[in-house]
Every structure is written in structure tokens, then in C-alpha cells.
Amino acid sequence: MKVAIMGYGVVGSGVASLLKKNYDQIVKKSMQTEMELAYILDRRTFPGDPNEHLVMADYTRIVSDPDVRIVVETMGGLHPAFEYVSACLEAGKSVVTSNKELVAAKGYELLKIAERKNVNFLFEASVGGGIPIIRPITQCLAANDIDEIAGILNGTTNFILTMMIEKGMTFDEALLLAQRNGYAERDPSADVDGFDACRKICILAALCFGKHVYPDEVHTEGIRGIQLADVDYARAWGGVIKLIARAKRLAPNKIAALVSPAFVQGHSQLATVDDVFNAILVRGDAIGDVVFYGKGAGAMPTASAVVADVIDCAKHLERRKFFGWQDSEPDYIADYLDIENAVYLRVTAEDPAAALAAIGSTLGAVQMLKRENAPDGELAFITEPITERKLRAVLAEIPAAVQSMIRVTDY
């Protein structure tokens, strides 16, 4: 049986290395007699690479070779990955991908092609890198009615926030360190603005609740606005700030989905997830809260998940795994403005006494927070659960300028 890899970057080269390193046990576990890496698709050349002779630039060679039964897509991005993967599935080949952008945007469509062609489209590595999460959700937790899923799904932002919390670095200082350490790209927008975490929660929500969730339907906020003052107030409250991606069932045909910074209580399992590590909390009606933890990126951890999917595909060459979801529907995702949530607010007021009186009369009981060396006129507090739509209306009646607003979690 032949395997092809499309994209020979960090993950693709890791897959090739792992296939060679653990060849005997991979073949044995896949229930095959052999597994030949036949093609590597990439526009670049790799002089001196042990797989240099396999590299070529024409994807149609992969599509047209009937002996290629499994294709690994590690190119990243939406195009031309979507076109190449579609063509491979249409040609009756199973496809394994680590491409979260592809699955989040086109997962339903690609799963339907795989169903029609009786092949498999698997993507364990698209969410947590080397952290097992898709199989546990679809198999180990299958008896549960999952109510909510939430997590720290981006290692770059978690590293930056960890440096702000533990080292007192500003956001800009921590971002520069992340870039120097190779954790952040030169353009870090996908990470720090929350888009990477958004794509991942879309995939997880689709798996948990049964309908496709498109990234443009999910309200997404990043961490650029987090300041050390907010870190101090979170500490005074008894917790930390994390970038949390979450999805929750509200009704049989309605969910909430959101990516934003959030206050997390210090006793939470998510609060102690530091550095570049990720964690995913699944809340089921039978099992309660279960947390999956590990490195969410990196060549070999991600390659580990990819090759596990390759083995699964090889074991199911003549049959399709019953795996997938329905397409989305209008109004399936609730408007984030109508979701109740406790909120942390930091405001500045020329007349703090008047601001406090207005806060009490409009918001009722709030939990006031204090920090050392706070400037005159700065107030910080936690509200009771309130919809953001109502909160915005209330804030217009308070004589204070909002400097920061961060949601507060219950996990």
C-alpha cells in the first residue's frame, strides 16, 4: 500500500520521519504487509534530504496513482489544499489532515465526499496537535450528552499570558520573546487575535453538537488588549487570565460559541496550564468534567496524531468509519450579545464616588477588586451574570470610561 504526503514543512517532514522511524510497528498496527511512502508534494526542492527523490510538484500524479490509498495533507491554508483534498477523496483515497483552517471551513463538505466515496477523512491533529481529543469525543465519551467544551487551544497566546502573569512582562515584551523562541510568527495575528483558537473550537463544537460551525459565525476576541493591570486584578480575584475558546449547548438546536480572554479561577484545571501547553475541558452529563492536556503543536507531537490517523485509515481501507456531522442552519449559533456571563470591568472615572453610585444603581451587587498602586479614579469589579447587550446599555449610564472588559468563567 502506498502513502503520499502533500506539504513537506514542519509537520509533513515529521510524518515522513515517524513513518520511517517506527515503520515496523506502524505496519503491524495498520494490519498491512507494507506501507510505502511513494510521493511528497511540494513546490520546493530539498537537496540532501533523505526523501529528496520522492519530492515532486504535480499533485495529479498522486490522484491518478491507484496504489496510493492514503494521502496526508499538511500544506496548511484553505487553497489549494481544499481542491487537492477534494480530488483525492473523489479518486477514492482516504485523506488525513492536520489543517484546522481546512476542516473548520470545509469539513462538512469534505466529509460528505468521503461518505459518498466510501473512504475516510480524518483530522485528529487539526485541533490539539498531539493531544488526543477527537477520538475521545467520538468514541470514549460517546455515551455522554456533552453540554459544553472549552479550552486553551493556542500555545502562543498561552505562552504570552504566562509571561505576563509570572514575569510581569507587558504584552509587547512577551510577544517579542515568543517570536524569539519560535513560538510566534513574524505576523502573529492568527494566534494573538484568536483566529487559530476559533477554527479549533469550530471543529470541536461540530463534533460535540452535530452541526458544522463556521468560523465567521463565532465571535472572536484576542489578547492584544490585555494589560498588566488586568493581570493584577485577576490575581486579586483569585485567578488568572487565559484565552478561552468555548462552545455550549443552549437548546436542542442552539449553541453558544465564543473565543475571548477570560478570568479563570485559580483552582480550575485550566488555570495551571502554562507556557505553550494546551488543555481541553469536556463537560459531559455522565462523566462530568474531563481535561485533555499536552503540547498542542510541534513536529513530532502533531506527526504522532497524523500517523495514528494513517493507521486508522489503513485498518478501514474497504469501509468508512461512521464519523461526521450535519451542515449548519440559520440561527444555530446564538448571538453572543444575548449570552449571560459574569464580566470583569476596569474603568476610570473623574468622580469615583458618582461612578460607584451609578454602578450600584444600574448593576446591583458587584464584587469590587483592588490592586496595589492603582491610579486615582480607577475602579475594577466583577458583575453578576448579565447579557452583553444589557451591559452595554447599562454602561452608557455610568460616568466612567471602560478600559477593559473580560468575561468570567465558571471553570
N, C-alpha and C positions, 0 to 999 in steps of 0.2 A: 504494500500500500504506500502511495506517495502523499507527501505533505508539502505544501507551499507556504511561504511567508511573504506577505505584502507589507513592506516597510521594514528597513534594516537599521532602525535607530536604536535607542537605548533598550526598549522593550523587545523589539524584533531580534536584535543580536543576542539578548538574554535568553529568548526562547530557543534560538539555534544552539546556543551553548548548553542549555539544560537538556535539550533533546540528545545531544552528543554525550554529555557527562553521565546521564542516568539512562542511557539507551536500553540496556538490558531489562531493567525493572519497568521502564515505560512500556516497552513492547509486551512484556509479560502481563502487566496490568491492563493493557488495552485489548488483550486477547487476540493479538495479531501474531503472525510469524515474522514480520519485519515492518519497519517504518522508515521509509527513505525520505530525507529532505531533498526534494527534487528541484525546487526553484526558489529564488529570493528576488522579489520585485523591488527595485529601487532605481531612481534616476542617477544616483551617484555610483562611482566605482570604489572598490575597496582594495587597493594594491596591498598584497601581503596578508590579507585576511584569509584564514583557513577555508572560508566558504566563498572566496573570490570567484571561483569557477561557476558558482550557481547563480550569480547575480546577473539579472537582465532587466530590460526596461519595458517589455511588451507583455502586458497583463493577459492578452488574448491567448498566449501560449499556455497559461495556467488554465484558463477557461476551457480551452479546446482539448486538453490532455485528459482522456477518460480515466487514466490511472491515478490522477490527483483526486482523492476523495475528501480531503480536509484542507481548508485554506485558513491560515492565520492572518488576520488583518490587524496590523499595528502601525498603520500610517498616521492615524490621527486626523482630526478635522472632518468636515462633512463631505467635501468634494475634493478629489474624485472617489473617496472611499465608498460613498453610497452607491455610485454607479458600478464600481468594481465588485463590491459585495453582492449587489443585486444580480449581476451577471453570473457570479459563481453559484449563487443559490439557484438561479434559473437553469444552470447547467447540471444541477443535481449534486452539487458538492456541499457538504456541511461547512459552516464558517464559524470560527471562533474569533472574538474581537476583544480588545481592551479599550476600545474607543467610546468613551462616555458621551461625547458630543453626537456621535452617530446613533447610539442606542436611544438617547434622550429625544432626539429629533425624529428618527425614522424607525424606532424599534418595532412599533406595531406593524408597519408596512413590511419590514423585513421578516418578521415572524410569520406573517400571512403567506409570503412567498415560500418560506421554509415548510410551512404546513402543506401548501399545495404541491410542493415537490417531494414531500416525504423525506426531508433532510432536517438537520438541526442548525439552529443559530443560537450560540451560547456566548455569554459575556460576563462570566464571574469576575474577571479582572477589571471591569469597567467602573466599579463603584469603590471598592476598598483596596484595590491593588492586591496584595497578598492576603488580606483579611477575608476569610470565608464568610459570606453573608447571603449570597443568592441561593445557594443550595440549602443552608439552614432555614431560610424563609419558606422556600417552596417545598421542602421535604421534611426536615426535622420539626418545624413548627406548623406543619400543615393542619394539625388538629385544632389549632388555635384560631379564634377570631381576633385578628390583630387590630387593636384600637388606635395605635399610634407608633410612629417610628421617628427617631430623632438622632442626630449625631454630629460629631465633629468630623467633617468629611474632607477637609483640606489641610494638609500638613504645613503648607507655607504660612497660612494665616494663624495656625495654632502656634507655630514657632514664634511668629512676630508677637502675638499676645503673651506668650510665655516670657519673652524677653522684657516686655513692658511690665508684667506682673512681678517677675523675680529680680530683674536687674534695674528696673526703673528707667528703661530706655524710652525715648519718645517713639511714636510710630515710624517716623522717618529714619531714625537711628536703627531701629530693629529691622526695618525693610532692607536697609543697606547691608546689614550683617547677613540677612537671609540671602541676599544676592551674592555676597562674597562667598558664602558657604555652598552655593549652588542649589539652594532650596527655592529661590525665586528667579523668574526670568527677568531679562532686561526690561521688558514690558510686563509688569506683574498684574495687569488688570484682571485677567481671568481668575486669579486667586483672590486678590485683596478686595475686588468688587463683588465677590460672591458667585460669579458665573459658574465656576467649576463645581462648587457645592450644590448649586441649583440643578445642574444636569444630573448629578448623582441622586439627589432626593427625588427627582422626577422618575428615575428608574426604580428606586426603592418603593415609591408610592404606587407605581403601576403594578409591581409585584404584590404588594400588600393588599391593595384595594381593588385590583382587577380591571382598571381602565387606564389608558395611556394619559400621561400628564406631560404636556408640552412646556418647555422652559419659559416661553413668553407668557404663560398663564400664572407663573409663580412669582409673587412679589419678592424681590431680591435686594438686599442691602449688604454692603461690605463693611470693612473695618477702618476705612480711611479716617473717619470722624472720631474714632476713639482717642481720648486724651488721658494723660496720667491722672487727672482729677477724677475721671470716671473709674479708673482702676482703684484709686484710693477709696472712693465711696463704695465700690463693690466689696472691698476688703472690710470696711466698717460695717457693711450689711451682713457680712459673714460668708462671702463667696468670691467668685471670680467672673471675669467676662470671657466668653467663648463665642466663636461664630457657630451658630447652631442652624442646621437645616432640619426641617421637621415637616411631617405630614400627619394629619389626624382625621379619623372618621368622625363626621358630624351627624350624618344620617345615612340611610341605605344607599343613597345616590348623591351624596355631597361630602366633600372633604375640604379641609383647610391645608394649604401648603405654603411654606414661608421659609426664606433664608434671611437671617439677620443676626447681629450681635445680640447676646442675651446675658443677663445675670444668671449664674448657676450657683446653687447653694454649695458651700464647702464640703458637705457630707455626701454630695452626689458623686456617683462613679464617673461622671463626665468631668467633674471639677479637677480631678487629679490626672487627666490626660494631658500631658505636656509635650513640649518640643515638637517634632514632626509627626508624632503619633496621631492616629485616628481612633475613633470609637463610635460604635453604632448601637443605640439602645432600641430594642424592640419590646413593645408592651402588648402582651397577649392576655386574653381573658383566662386562660388556664395556667400558663407558665408564669405570669407576672412580668417583671422587668428582666430582660436578658441583655447583656452587653457584650459586644464583639470588639476586640481591641488588637491593635497591631500597627505595623507600618503600612501606610496607605499608598505608597509609591516606591520607586526604586526598581532597578532592572530585574534582579533575581526574585524579590517577593512577587512582583507582577507576573514575571515569567512563570513562576510556580502556579499561579492561578490559571494562566493561559494554557499551560501544558496539561493541567488537570482537566480542563475542558476538551482538549485534544483527545485525551484518553477516553473521556466520556463519549465523544463523538465516534471514536473508533469502536467502542463497545456497542454502539447503536447505529451501525452503518446501514442496516437494512430496515430500520424502523425509527420513527421520530419520537422523541420524548414529548409527552403532553405538557407543554410549557408555554405560557404566553398570557396575553390579556386582550381585552376589547379596546376599541378606539374610544377616544374621549367623547363627551357630549356637551352641548351648551349648558352653561351654569353648573357644571360638575365641580369646578373649583370655586369655593366661596370667596367673596370679596374680602380681602384682608382687613379692610376698614371696619368690617362688621364682626370681627372675631374678638371676643373678650380676652383681655390679658392684663395682668398687673404690669405697671410700667414704672421704670425709674426715670425721673426727670431732674435735670440740673438747670437752674435758671439764675438769672441775675436781675436784681431789682434796685431801683434808686431808693425806694421806700420799702424795705423788707417787711416792716410791720403791716403795711397795707397789703402787700403781696400775700403774706401769711393769712391775713383775714379773708382775702379773696379765695385762697386755696381751700380754707376750711369751709367756706360757704358754698363753693361750687363742687369740690371733690370729696367733701366729708372727711372721714378719718384717713389720714395718711401717716406713713412711717417716716419721720424725719431722720436724716442721716447727717453725720458730722465728720469732718476731717481736719487734720492739723493745717494751720497756715492758710485756711480758706480766705479768699479776699472778701472785703466788705461787700455786702449785698448779694453774696452767693448763697443760694438755697438748694438743697437736694433732698428728694423724698421719693418714697415708693407709694404708688396709688393702690387702691383696691382694684380688682378686675373691672375693666371698662373697655368698651369698644373704642378703637382709634378714631372713628368718626365722631363719637360723642366727646372724646378727649380733645380733639381739635377745636370743637365748638367751645368747650369749657375754657381752654387756654386763651381764647380770644378775650375772655372776661377777666383775666388775671394780669395785673400791671407788672409784668416781668417778661424778660426775653429768654426764650428757650435756647440753651447752649448744647444740651444733649438729651436724647430720649432713647432709652434702651428697654426692650421687653424683659420681663422677669419670668423664668421658667419654674415649673413645679417638679423638676428632676435634676 
